[in-house]
Amino acid sequence: MVSRGDPAPLRWLIGVELARYRNAAKLSLTEASDHSGISRAKLGHLETGRQQQDPDDIARLLATYQVDQRDIDRLISLTSRADEATWWAPWAQVVPDWLKTFVGLEGLAESEFVFEPIIIPGLLQTGQYAAALTASTPRVRADHSERFVGFRIARTRRLTDPERPLKLHAVLTEGALRLAVGDPELRQAQLRHLLAMAELPTVTIQVIRPEDGPHTALTGQFVVLGFETVRSIGYVELHDGALYLQDADQVRAYSMVANDLQRAALSPERSIALIQSMLKL
């Protein structure tokens, strides 16, 4: 199995951490450059991930920011993974850059929380459901449709990776379950697939209904990715792009919304019972 190190997203994550530590030290780029001896231009490239981060540069910068040695070692350890293969390379021509960044980060993540109010979350879709969705969107060229579906399915393999499976917690609406995607047979197969995925020890599915009352996820779909060695990242998909939430307060706010959704939604057990009740026996 190809390692999901994903050099560009990994450098991006390291850069986010470098910028956070600099801001915590209350230093501007110019001040950090003066104190560390690293040029302002190079420092900017290190923080954006445009340049490979050298362990010596990271150690020098974090020492300048008076960061604990444990955190210095943690961040340096990530640089050794920055030359690993990009798993999504076979689909590079059909996947937009903003989505490449997300799936790269997803490949590095230990956990993922997703709220999806409209459709079944991508990681839980069958190939037929994904194909039906792709056929109905103008965002994917017709001659790229089959390859894009293959890319979506490749993403889902992370859930059953025997070495490092992704821990997924998905909250979706009853409306997403009932959305008329494809024909009735396709939708029934998708529901059965959800039940099979829910049996995985690393997958939790909850359903929220209108009668379950108000909640704080008023702005729609979002994702919170959790990592073993760096802080969490938020992700909000737009019509033709995405927002990556790096600020600690923003990520904390979305994490609180995730907790509120889990509170308001049906329990995993009752959610599974609801999905089962929608199957035609």
LUMZA-130271 format. One record per residue (C-alpha): residue in three letters; chain; x, y, z. Coordinates in steps of 0.1 Angstrom, whole numbers, plus 5000, padded with zeros to 4 digits. Layout:
// residues N
+-----+----+------+------+------+
:  aa : ch :   px :   py :   pz :
+-----+----+------+------+------+
: ALA :  A :    X :    Y :    Z :
...
+-----+----+------+------+------+
This chain:
// residues 281
+-----+----+------+------+------+
:  aa : ch :   px :   py :   pz :
+-----+----+------+------+------+
: MET :  A : 5000 : 5000 : 5000 :
: VAL :  A : 5013 : 5035 : 4991 :
: SER :  A : 5022 : 5056 : 5021 :
: ARG :  A : 5001 : 5086 : 5025 :
: GLY :  A : 5028 : 5110 : 5035 :
: ASP :  A : 5018 : 5137 : 5009 :
: PRO :  A : 5048 : 5161 : 5009 :
: ALA :  A : 5030 : 5193 : 5000 :
: PRO :  A : 5002 : 5190 : 5027 :
: LEU :  A : 5028 : 5178 : 5052 :
: ARG :  A : 5050 : 5209 : 5046 :
: TRP :  A : 5018 : 5230 : 5049 :
: LEU :  A : 5011 : 5215 : 5083 :
: ILE :  A : 5047 : 5221 : 5095 :
: GLY :  A : 5044 : 5257 : 5082 :
: VAL :  A : 5012 : 5262 : 5101 :
: GLU :  A : 5029 : 5251 : 5133 :
: LEU :  A : 5059 : 5274 : 5127 :
: ALA :  A : 5036 : 5303 : 5122 :
: ARG :  A : 5016 : 5295 : 5153 :
: TYR :  A : 5047 : 5294 : 5175 :
: ARG :  A : 5060 : 5327 : 5160 :
: ASN :  A : 5026 : 5343 : 5167 :
: ALA :  A : 5026 : 5329 : 5202 :
: ALA :  A : 5060 : 5345 : 5207 :
: LYS :  A : 5045 : 5378 : 5195 :
: LEU :  A : 5071 : 5382 : 5168 :
: SER :  A : 5066 : 5396 : 5133 :
: LEU :  A : 5083 : 5379 : 5104 :
: THR :  A : 5109 : 5407 : 5104 :
: GLU :  A : 5116 : 5403 : 5141 :
: ALA :  A : 5118 : 5365 : 5138 :
: SER :  A : 5142 : 5369 : 5110 :
: ASP :  A : 5164 : 5393 : 5130 :
: HIS :  A : 5164 : 5370 : 5160 :
: SER :  A : 5170 : 5338 : 5142 :
: GLY :  A : 5193 : 5349 : 5114 :
: ILE :  A : 5171 : 5333 : 5088 :
: SER :  A : 5161 : 5357 : 5060 :
: ARG :  A : 5125 : 5370 : 5060 :
: ALA :  A : 5119 : 5356 : 5026 :
: LYS :  A : 5130 : 5322 : 5035 :
: LEU :  A : 5110 : 5323 : 5068 :
: GLY :  A : 5079 : 5332 : 5048 :
: HIS :  A : 5085 : 5302 : 5025 :
: LEU :  A : 5090 : 5279 : 5055 :
: GLU :  A : 5057 : 5290 : 5070 :
: THR :  A : 5037 : 5286 : 5037 :
: GLY :  A : 5053 : 5252 : 5030 :
: ARG :  A : 5067 : 5263 : 4997 :
: GLN :  A : 5101 : 5253 : 5007 :
: GLN :  A : 5113 : 5220 : 5023 :
: GLN :  A : 5118 : 5226 : 5060 :
: ASP :  A : 5152 : 5217 : 5071 :
: PRO :  A : 5155 : 5203 : 5107 :
: ASP :  A : 5182 : 5227 : 5116 :
: ASP :  A : 5161 : 5257 : 5105 :
: ILE :  A : 5131 : 5244 : 5125 :
: ALA :  A : 5153 : 5239 : 5156 :
: ARG :  A : 5168 : 5274 : 5153 :
: LEU :  A : 5134 : 5290 : 5148 :
: LEU :  A : 5117 : 5272 : 5176 :
: ALA :  A : 5146 : 5279 : 5200 :
: THR :  A : 5142 : 5316 : 5190 :
: TYR :  A : 5105 : 5313 : 5200 :
: GLN :  A : 5115 : 5296 : 5233 :
: VAL :  A : 5095 : 5265 : 5225 :
: ASP :  A : 5099 : 5234 : 5247 :
: GLN :  A : 5124 : 5208 : 5235 :
: ARG :  A : 5097 : 5182 : 5234 :
: ASP :  A : 5077 : 5202 : 5209 :
: ILE :  A : 5108 : 5210 : 5189 :
: ASP :  A : 5116 : 5172 : 5186 :
: ARG :  A : 5079 : 5166 : 5176 :
: LEU :  A : 5080 : 5190 : 5147 :
: ILE :  A : 5114 : 5180 : 5135 :
: SER :  A : 5103 : 5144 : 5134 :
: LEU :  A : 5077 : 5153 : 5107 :
: THR :  A : 5104 : 5166 : 5083 :
: SER :  A : 5117 : 5131 : 5078 :
: ARG :  A : 5083 : 5122 : 5062 :
: ALA :  A : 5082 : 5151 : 5037 :
: ASP :  A : 5097 : 5131 : 5008 :
: GLU :  A : 5071 : 5102 : 5009 :
: ALA :  A : 5050 : 5094 : 4979 :
: THR :  A : 5018 : 5112 : 4971 :
: TRP :  A : 4990 : 5086 : 4971 :
: TRP :  A : 4967 : 5106 : 4949 :
: ALA :  A : 4992 : 5111 : 4921 :
: PRO :  A : 4973 : 5088 : 4896 :
: TRP :  A : 4944 : 5112 : 4898 :
: ALA :  A : 4964 : 5145 : 4898 :
: GLN :  A : 4949 : 5156 : 4865 :
: VAL :  A : 4912 : 5153 : 4876 :
: VAL :  A : 4914 : 5166 : 4912 :
: PRO :  A : 4915 : 5204 : 4918 :
: ASP :  A : 4944 : 5218 : 4938 :
: TRP :  A : 4923 : 5227 : 4968 :
: LEU :  A : 4909 : 5192 : 4971 :
: LYS :  A : 4945 : 5177 : 4967 :
: THR :  A : 4954 : 5196 : 4998 :
: PHE :  A : 4925 : 5183 : 5018 :
: VAL :  A : 4929 : 5146 : 5008 :
: GLY :  A : 4966 : 5150 : 5016 :
: LEU :  A : 4958 : 5163 : 5050 :
: GLU :  A : 4932 : 5135 : 5054 :
: GLY :  A : 4958 : 5110 : 5046 :
: LEU :  A : 4980 : 5123 : 5074 :
: ALA :  A : 4951 : 5126 : 5100 :
: GLU :  A : 4944 : 5102 : 5128 :
: SER :  A : 4908 : 5112 : 5131 :
: GLU :  A : 4881 : 5130 : 5112 :
: PHE :  A : 4848 : 5145 : 5122 :
: VAL :  A : 4824 : 5154 : 5094 :
: PHE :  A : 4790 : 5170 : 5094 :
: GLU :  A : 4771 : 5166 : 5061 :
: PRO :  A : 4736 : 5180 : 5058 :
: ILE :  A : 4729 : 5173 : 5021 :
: ILE :  A : 4745 : 5141 : 5009 :
: ILE :  A : 4762 : 5109 : 5023 :
: PRO :  A : 4798 : 5119 : 5033 :
: GLY :  A : 4824 : 5110 : 5007 :
: LEU :  A : 4842 : 5084 : 5028 :
: LEU :  A : 4809 : 5065 : 5033 :
: GLN :  A : 4798 : 5065 : 4996 :
: THR :  A : 4795 : 5034 : 4974 :
: GLY :  A : 4810 : 5036 : 4939 :
: GLN :  A : 4776 : 5037 : 4924 :
: TYR :  A : 4764 : 5065 : 4947 :
: ALA :  A : 4796 : 5085 : 4939 :
: ALA :  A : 4791 : 5080 : 4902 :
: ALA :  A : 4755 : 5092 : 4903 :
: LEU :  A : 4766 : 5123 : 4922 :
: THR :  A : 4795 : 5130 : 4899 :
: ALA :  A : 4772 : 5127 : 4868 :
: SER :  A : 4749 : 5153 : 4882 :
: THR :  A : 4775 : 5180 : 4889 :
: PRO :  A : 4790 : 5204 : 4863 :
: ARG :  A : 4822 : 5206 : 4885 :
: VAL :  A : 4836 : 5174 : 4869 :
: ARG :  A : 4841 : 5170 : 4832 :
: ALA :  A : 4822 : 5141 : 4816 :
: ASP :  A : 4854 : 5125 : 4804 :
: HIS :  A : 4869 : 5127 : 4839 :
: SER :  A : 4839 : 5113 : 4857 :
: GLU :  A : 4850 : 5077 : 4859 :
: ARG :  A : 4885 : 5086 : 4871 :
: PHE :  A : 4871 : 5110 : 4897 :
: VAL :  A : 4848 : 5083 : 4911 :
: GLY :  A : 4879 : 5060 : 4913 :
: PHE :  A : 4896 : 5087 : 4933 :
: ARG :  A : 4867 : 5090 : 4957 :
: ILE :  A : 4867 : 5052 : 4963 :
: ALA :  A : 4905 : 5053 : 4968 :
: ARG :  A : 4899 : 5078 : 4997 :
: THR :  A : 4876 : 5053 : 5015 :
: ARG :  A : 4904 : 5027 : 5018 :
: ARG :  A : 4918 : 5047 : 5046 :
: LEU :  A : 4889 : 5035 : 5068 :
: THR :  A : 4901 : 4999 : 5064 :
: ASP :  A : 4938 : 5004 : 5063 :
: PRO :  A : 4952 : 4975 : 5084 :
: GLU :  A : 4981 : 4995 : 5096 :
: ARG :  A : 4966 : 5030 : 5104 :
: PRO :  A : 4929 : 5032 : 5099 :
: LEU :  A : 4913 : 5066 : 5100 :
: LYS :  A : 4889 : 5071 : 5130 :
: LEU :  A : 4858 : 5086 : 5114 :
: HIS :  A : 4828 : 5102 : 5132 :
: ALA :  A : 4801 : 5113 : 5108 :
: VAL :  A : 4769 : 5132 : 5116 :
: LEU :  A : 4745 : 5134 : 5087 :
: THR :  A : 4709 : 5145 : 5084 :
: GLU :  A : 4679 : 5124 : 5077 :
: GLY :  A : 4675 : 5145 : 5046 :
: ALA :  A : 4709 : 5133 : 5033 :
: LEU :  A : 4697 : 5097 : 5038 :
: ARG :  A : 4666 : 5104 : 5018 :
: LEU :  A : 4681 : 5125 : 4990 :
: ALA :  A : 4670 : 5110 : 4956 :
: VAL :  A : 4704 : 5100 : 4942 :
: GLY :  A : 4702 : 5075 : 4914 :
: ASP :  A : 4674 : 5049 : 4914 :
: PRO :  A : 4658 : 5032 : 4945 :
: GLU :  A : 4680 : 5001 : 4942 :
: LEU :  A : 4712 : 5023 : 4943 :
: ARG :  A : 4699 : 5041 : 4974 :
: GLN :  A : 4691 : 5009 : 4991 :
: ALA :  A : 4726 : 4996 : 4984 :
: GLN :  A : 4740 : 5028 : 4998 :
: LEU :  A : 4720 : 5024 : 5030 :
: ARG :  A : 4732 : 4988 : 5034 :
: HIS :  A : 4768 : 5001 : 5029 :
: LEU :  A : 4763 : 5026 : 5057 :
: LEU :  A : 4753 : 4998 : 5080 :
: ALA :  A : 4784 : 4978 : 5070 :
: MET :  A : 4807 : 5007 : 5076 :
: ALA :  A : 4791 : 5014 : 5110 :
: GLU :  A : 4802 : 4979 : 5120 :
: LEU :  A : 4839 : 4990 : 5117 :
: PRO :  A : 4854 : 4997 : 5151 :
: THR :  A : 4868 : 5030 : 5139 :
: VAL :  A : 4836 : 5044 : 5123 :
: THR :  A : 4808 : 5061 : 5142 :
: ILE :  A : 4776 : 5073 : 5124 :
: GLN :  A : 4749 : 5095 : 5138 :
: VAL :  A : 4718 : 5109 : 5122 :
: ILE :  A : 4701 : 5141 : 5131 :
: ARG :  A : 4664 : 5147 : 5123 :
: PRO :  A : 4643 : 5179 : 5123 :
: GLU :  A : 4625 : 5167 : 5154 :
: ASP :  A : 4658 : 5164 : 5173 :
: GLY :  A : 4657 : 5202 : 5177 :
: PRO :  A : 4681 : 5230 : 5170 :
: HIS :  A : 4718 : 5228 : 5170 :
: THR :  A : 4747 : 5252 : 5163 :
: ALA :  A : 4758 : 5238 : 5129 :
: LEU :  A : 4740 : 5266 : 5111 :
: THR :  A : 4766 : 5272 : 5084 :
: GLY :  A : 4764 : 5237 : 5069 :
: GLN :  A : 4791 : 5211 : 5060 :
: PHE :  A : 4824 : 5211 : 5078 :
: VAL :  A : 4853 : 5188 : 5088 :
: VAL :  A : 4877 : 5187 : 5117 :
: LEU :  A : 4908 : 5167 : 5111 :
: GLY :  A : 4928 : 5155 : 5142 :
: PHE :  A : 4965 : 5147 : 5140 :
: GLU :  A : 4989 : 5127 : 5162 :
: THR :  A : 5017 : 5153 : 5162 :
: VAL :  A : 5002 : 5186 : 5152 :
: ARG :  A : 4971 : 5205 : 5162 :
: SER :  A : 4937 : 5200 : 5146 :
: ILE :  A : 4927 : 5217 : 5113 :
: GLY :  A : 4892 : 5227 : 5103 :
: TYR :  A : 4879 : 5225 : 5067 :
: VAL :  A : 4849 : 5241 : 5050 :
: GLU :  A : 4842 : 5233 : 5014 :
: LEU :  A : 4830 : 5260 : 4990 :
: HIS :  A : 4814 : 5258 : 4956 :
: ASP :  A : 4848 : 5258 : 4939 :
: GLY :  A : 4874 : 5259 : 4966 :
: ALA :  A : 4878 : 5255 : 5004 :
: LEU :  A : 4887 : 5273 : 5036 :
: TYR :  A : 4913 : 5258 : 5058 :
: LEU :  A : 4909 : 5269 : 5094 :
: GLN :  A : 4942 : 5271 : 5113 :
: ASP :  A : 4935 : 5296 : 5140 :
: ALA :  A : 4932 : 5278 : 5174 :
: ASP :  A : 4900 : 5297 : 5183 :
: GLN :  A : 4883 : 5289 : 5150 :
: VAL :  A : 4892 : 5252 : 5153 :
: ARG :  A : 4880 : 5252 : 5189 :
: ALA :  A : 4847 : 5268 : 5178 :
: TYR :  A : 4841 : 5241 : 5152 :
: SER :  A : 4850 : 5214 : 5177 :
: MET :  A : 4824 : 5227 : 5200 :
: VAL :  A : 4798 : 5226 : 5172 :
: ALA :  A : 4808 : 5190 : 5165 :
: ASN :  A : 4802 : 5182 : 5202 :
: ASP :  A : 4768 : 5199 : 5200 :
: LEU :  A : 4759 : 5179 : 5169 :
: GLN :  A : 4768 : 5146 : 5187 :
: ARG :  A : 4746 : 5157 : 5216 :
: ALA :  A : 4716 : 5166 : 5194 :
: ALA :  A : 4717 : 5137 : 5170 :
: LEU :  A : 4704 : 5102 : 5176 :
: SER :  A : 4728 : 5079 : 5194 :
: PRO :  A : 4748 : 5056 : 5171 :
: GLU :  A : 4725 : 5027 : 5181 :
: ARG :  A : 4693 : 5046 : 5173 :
: SER :  A : 4709 : 5060 : 5141 :
: ILE :  A : 4715 : 5025 : 5129 :
: ALA :  A : 4680 : 5015 : 5138 :
: LEU :  A : 4667 : 5044 : 5117 :
: ILE :  A : 4688 : 5034 : 5087 :
: GLN :  A : 4676 : 4998 : 5090 :
: SER :  A : 4640 : 5010 : 5091 :
: MET :  A : 4645 : 5027 : 5057 :
: LEU :  A : 4655 : 4995 : 5040 :
: LYS :  A : 4628 : 4977 : 5020 :
: LEU :  A : 4628 : 4941 : 5034 :
+-----+----+------+------+------+
